[in-house]
Amino acid sequence: MEIHVNQHRVNAHTVYANRARMLISCPDGPGIVAAVSRFLHEHGANIVQSDQYTMDPEGGMFFMRVEFDLPELTEALPKLEQDFGMVAEQFRMQWHISCVSRKKKLAIFVSKEDHCLVELLWQWQAGDLDADIAMVVSNHLDMKEYVESFGILYHHIPVTPETKPEAEQRQLEVIGSDIDVIILARYMQIISPKFIEHYRNRIINIHHSFLPAFVGGKPYAQAYNRGVKIIGATAHYVTEELDGGPIIEQDVQRVSHRDDVTELKRIGRTIERVVLARAVKWHVEDRILVHENKTVVF
């Protein structure tokens, strides 16, 4: 089974060895799509997918995601990026190009609840999450044996109120400099502003509530006490404002007065694992652009 999965991953990345993705955000105006398309054509690239969105054609922001194939991509990419700088300057673009064949490296943070972590590991093992899970970091030992059975490094770093700064420094040390995104898979610690600054718009959290309602602790108890008819979960980027970062994905399910807190939690866990997995998948596929405190997801 594992051999089959690994072979699938190898084949997929062989097929897409010359495929890249470009993300663009800039003030809207005429000629942006034409300029990007013309530039890629003149450099021998073939566009295989293109998505655009404008907040307001009259002075708003414009967002674009382009996937393209370019022969000998690895050798051609440095010149492509250098030449595109002139187009970017003309339209005041913020932009980024990534190679599909380079898998993003993930570090997953977890405490004791395992459902979101398990979902990510299942999807990774099946080849549905096209990324490298480099490590799992936890303030508890509960998941160590299970994670290591996948051949993934497990770093146990206890956290107390008195040792939090030292623990975060240790986390940064084990993560190193090559982790692309951090996933908080029900990691029950508040991330400090210093840590966030290292990974701006690269820390994804799952909040067990349909934000902005029921922010903070015990949201299912809050929901039960209010007699809600729907419950949900929210995946968002982490910012200094607790549970206030740009929202990536949300989902809900109807409930009734017959559902007690235990049942709400059971239903909620299913929503959480699905919502977080979607958000992580979209991030590693370069489908998300952040503007101020909102996201555009292609």
C-alpha positions as CSV (number, residue, x, y, z in Angstrom):
1,M,0.0,0.0,0.0
2,E,2.7,2.5,1.0
3,I,4.8,1.6,-2.0
4,H,1.8,2.3,-4.2
5,V,1.2,5.6,-2.6
6,N,4.8,6.7,-2.9
7,Q,4.9,5.6,-6.5
8,H,1.8,7.7,-7.1
9,R,3.5,10.8,-5.6
10,V,6.7,10.2,-7.7
11,N,4.7,9.8,-10.9
12,A,2.6,12.9,-10.2
13,H,5.7,15.1,-9.7
14,T,7.4,13.7,-12.7
15,V,4.3,14.7,-14.8
16,Y,4.4,18.2,-13.3
17,A,8.1,18.7,-13.3
18,N,7.8,21.7,-15.7
19,R,4.6,23.2,-14.1
20,A,4.6,26.4,-12.0
21,R,2.1,28.6,-10.3
22,M,2.0,32.4,-10.2
23,L,0.1,34.4,-7.7
24,I,-0.5,38.1,-8.3
25,S,-2.2,41.0,-6.4
26,C,-2.2,44.6,-7.5
27,P,-4.4,47.6,-8.0
28,D,-7.0,46.9,-10.7
29,G,-6.7,48.5,-14.1
30,P,-6.9,47.6,-17.8
31,G,-4.4,45.3,-19.5
32,I,-3.2,43.1,-16.5
33,V,-4.4,39.8,-17.8
34,A,-3.2,40.6,-21.3
35,A,0.2,41.6,-20.1
36,V,0.7,38.4,-18.0
37,S,-0.6,36.2,-20.8
38,R,1.6,37.9,-23.4
39,F,4.6,37.7,-21.1
40,L,4.2,34.0,-20.5
41,H,3.6,33.3,-24.2
42,E,6.7,35.2,-25.2
43,H,8.8,33.2,-22.8
44,G,7.5,29.9,-24.2
45,A,5.1,29.0,-21.4
46,N,1.7,27.4,-21.9
47,I,-1.1,28.5,-19.5
48,V,-3.1,25.5,-18.3
49,Q,-5.3,27.4,-15.8
50,S,-6.1,31.0,-15.0
51,D,-8.3,32.6,-12.4
52,Q,-9.0,36.3,-11.7
53,Y,-11.0,38.3,-9.3
54,T,-11.4,42.1,-8.8
55,M,-12.7,43.7,-5.6
56,D,-13.8,46.8,-7.7
57,P,-12.9,47.5,-11.3
58,E,-12.7,51.2,-10.4
59,G,-9.7,51.5,-8.1
60,G,-10.1,48.2,-6.3
61,M,-7.6,45.3,-5.9
62,F,-7.1,42.7,-8.6
63,F,-6.0,39.1,-7.8
64,M,-4.8,36.4,-10.3
65,R,-3.6,32.8,-10.1
66,V,-2.0,31.3,-13.2
67,E,-0.7,27.7,-13.7
68,F,1.6,27.2,-16.6
69,D,4.0,24.7,-18.2
70,L,7.4,25.8,-19.3
71,P,10.0,23.4,-20.8
72,E,13.1,23.1,-18.7
73,L,11.5,25.0,-15.9
74,T,14.3,24.7,-13.4
75,E,16.8,26.3,-15.8
76,A,14.4,28.8,-17.2
77,L,12.8,30.1,-14.0
78,P,15.5,32.5,-12.8
79,K,15.4,34.5,-16.1
80,L,11.6,34.3,-16.1
81,E,11.4,35.9,-12.6
82,Q,14.0,38.5,-13.5
83,D,12.1,39.5,-16.7
84,F,8.7,39.5,-15.0
85,G,10.0,42.2,-12.6
86,M,9.4,44.8,-15.3
87,V,5.8,43.7,-15.8
88,A,5.3,43.7,-12.0
89,E,6.7,47.2,-11.7
90,Q,4.4,48.6,-14.4
91,F,1.3,47.3,-12.6
92,R,2.6,47.6,-9.0
93,M,2.2,43.9,-8.4
94,Q,3.0,41.8,-5.4
95,W,3.7,38.4,-6.9
96,H,5.2,35.0,-6.4
97,I,6.1,32.0,-8.6
98,S,6.4,28.5,-7.2
99,C,7.2,25.2,-8.8
100,V,4.6,22.5,-8.5
101,S,7.3,19.8,-8.2
102,R,8.6,21.4,-5.0
103,K,6.5,20.1,-2.2
104,K,5.8,22.5,0.7
105,K,7.1,21.3,4.1
106,L,4.7,21.2,6.9
107,A,5.1,21.3,10.7
108,I,2.0,20.2,12.5
109,F,1.4,21.4,16.1
110,V,-0.9,19.3,18.3
111,S,-1.9,19.0,21.9
112,K,-4.1,16.1,23.1
113,E,-7.0,16.0,20.7
114,D,-6.0,14.0,17.7
115,H,-8.8,14.1,15.1
116,C,-7.4,17.0,13.0
117,L,-3.9,15.5,13.0
118,V,-5.2,12.1,12.1
119,E,-7.1,13.5,9.1
120,L,-4.0,15.3,7.8
121,L,-1.9,12.1,8.2
122,W,-4.6,10.0,6.4
123,Q,-4.8,12.5,3.5
124,W,-1.0,12.7,3.3
125,Q,-0.6,8.9,3.3
126,A,-3.2,8.6,0.6
127,G,-1.4,11.2,-1.6
128,D,-4.4,13.6,-1.4
129,L,-2.3,16.2,0.5
130,D,0.6,17.0,-1.8
131,A,3.1,18.1,0.8
132,D,5.9,16.8,3.0
133,I,4.9,16.5,6.7
134,A,8.4,17.2,8.1
135,M,7.5,16.9,11.8
136,V,4.9,17.0,14.5
137,V,5.5,19.3,17.5
138,S,3.5,18.7,20.7
139,N,3.4,19.8,24.3
140,H,2.2,16.3,25.2
141,L,3.4,12.8,24.5
142,D,0.0,11.3,23.6
143,M,0.5,11.1,19.9
144,K,4.2,10.2,19.8
145,E,3.9,6.5,19.0
146,Y,1.1,7.0,16.4
147,V,3.0,9.8,14.5
148,E,6.3,7.9,14.5
149,S,4.5,4.9,13.0
150,F,4.3,7.0,9.8
151,G,8.1,7.7,9.9
152,I,7.5,11.3,10.9
153,L,9.6,13.1,13.5
154,Y,7.9,13.9,16.8
155,H,9.2,16.7,19.0
156,H,7.9,16.8,22.5
157,I,8.2,20.3,23.9
158,P,6.4,20.9,27.2
159,V,4.9,24.3,27.7
160,T,4.0,26.0,31.0
161,P,3.1,29.6,31.7
162,E,6.6,30.1,33.2
163,T,8.5,28.3,30.4
164,K,6.5,29.6,27.4
165,P,9.2,31.9,25.9
166,E,11.8,29.1,26.2
167,A,9.4,26.6,24.7
168,E,8.7,28.8,21.7
169,Q,12.4,29.4,21.2
170,R,12.9,25.6,21.2
171,Q,10.1,25.2,18.7
172,L,11.7,27.7,16.3
173,E,15.0,25.8,16.6
174,V,13.5,22.4,15.7
175,I,11.5,23.9,12.9
176,G,14.6,25.5,11.4
177,S,14.5,27.6,8.2
178,D,12.9,25.3,5.6
179,I,9.3,24.9,6.9
180,D,6.8,26.5,4.6
181,V,3.7,26.4,6.8
182,I,2.7,25.6,10.4
183,I,-0.6,23.8,11.1
184,L,-2.2,24.2,14.5
185,A,-4.2,21.0,14.6
186,R,-6.0,21.8,17.9
187,Y,-2.8,23.0,19.5
188,M,-4.1,24.6,22.7
189,Q,-1.6,27.3,23.2
190,I,-1.7,30.9,22.2
191,I,1.1,31.8,19.7
192,S,3.2,34.8,20.7
193,P,3.5,37.9,18.4
194,K,7.3,37.1,18.1
195,F,6.6,33.6,16.7
196,I,3.8,34.9,14.4
197,E,6.2,37.4,12.9
198,H,8.5,34.6,11.7
199,Y,5.6,33.0,9.8
200,R,3.2,35.8,8.7
201,N,0.3,34.2,6.8
202,R,1.9,30.8,7.2
203,I,0.3,29.6,10.4
204,I,-3.1,27.9,9.9
205,N,-5.4,27.4,12.9
206,I,-8.6,25.5,13.2
207,H,-11.1,27.2,15.5
208,H,-13.9,25.0,16.8
209,S,-16.5,27.6,16.1
210,F,-18.1,29.4,13.2
211,L,-16.3,32.7,13.7
212,P,-16.8,35.5,14.6
213,A,-19.3,33.9,17.0
214,F,-18.2,32.2,20.2
215,V,-14.6,33.3,20.2
216,G,-12.3,31.9,22.9
217,G,-12.8,28.8,25.1
218,K,-15.6,26.3,25.4
219,P,-17.5,27.4,22.2
220,Y,-19.7,24.2,22.2
221,A,-20.9,25.0,25.7
222,Q,-21.5,28.6,24.6
223,A,-23.4,27.3,21.6
224,Y,-25.5,24.9,23.7
225,N,-26.3,27.6,26.2
226,R,-27.5,29.8,23.4
227,G,-29.6,27.1,21.8
228,V,-28.0,27.4,18.4
229,K,-29.4,25.6,15.4
230,I,-26.1,25.4,13.5
231,I,-22.6,24.8,14.6
232,G,-19.4,25.1,12.6
233,A,-15.6,25.4,12.4
234,T,-13.3,28.0,10.9
235,A,-9.8,27.7,9.5
236,H,-7.8,30.9,9.5
237,Y,-4.4,32.4,9.4
238,V,-3.0,33.3,12.8
239,T,-2.5,36.9,13.7
240,E,-1.9,38.8,16.9
241,E,-5.6,39.2,17.4
242,L,-6.9,36.0,19.0
243,D,-9.1,34.0,16.5
244,G,-9.2,37.2,14.3
245,G,-6.9,36.4,11.4
246,P,-7.9,36.1,7.7
247,I,-10.5,33.3,7.3
248,I,-9.6,30.6,4.8
249,E,-12.6,28.2,5.1
250,Q,-15.7,27.5,7.1
251,D,-18.4,24.9,7.3
252,V,-21.5,24.3,9.3
253,Q,-24.0,21.6,10.2
254,R,-27.6,21.9,11.5
255,V,-28.2,20.7,15.1
256,S,-31.3,20.7,17.3
257,H,-32.4,21.0,20.9
258,R,-31.9,17.3,21.2
259,D,-28.1,17.5,20.8
260,D,-26.3,17.9,24.2
261,V,-22.8,19.3,24.6
262,T,-21.2,15.9,24.0
263,E,-23.1,15.4,20.7
264,L,-22.2,18.9,19.6
265,K,-18.5,18.2,20.2
266,R,-18.8,14.9,18.2
267,I,-20.4,16.7,15.3
268,G,-18.0,19.6,15.6
269,R,-14.9,17.3,15.4
270,T,-16.0,16.1,12.0
271,I,-16.5,19.6,10.7
272,E,-13.1,20.7,12.2
273,R,-11.1,18.0,10.5
274,V,-12.7,18.6,7.1
275,V,-12.4,22.3,7.2
276,L,-8.7,22.3,8.3
277,A,-7.8,19.7,5.7
278,R,-9.3,21.9,3.0
279,A,-7.5,25.0,4.2
280,V,-4.2,23.2,4.3
281,K,-4.7,21.7,0.8
282,W,-5.6,25.1,-0.7
283,H,-2.5,26.7,0.9
284,V,-0.1,24.0,-0.4
285,E,-1.6,24.3,-3.8
286,D,-1.0,28.1,-3.8
287,R,-4.7,28.9,-4.1
288,I,-4.9,31.6,-1.4
289,L,-4.1,35.3,-1.6
290,V,-4.3,37.5,1.6
291,H,-5.3,41.1,1.4
292,E,-5.5,43.0,4.7
293,N,-7.7,40.7,6.9
294,K,-9.4,38.8,4.1
295,T,-8.5,36.0,1.7
296,V,-9.2,35.3,-1.9
297,V,-9.3,31.5,-2.5
298,F,-9.1,30.3,-6.1
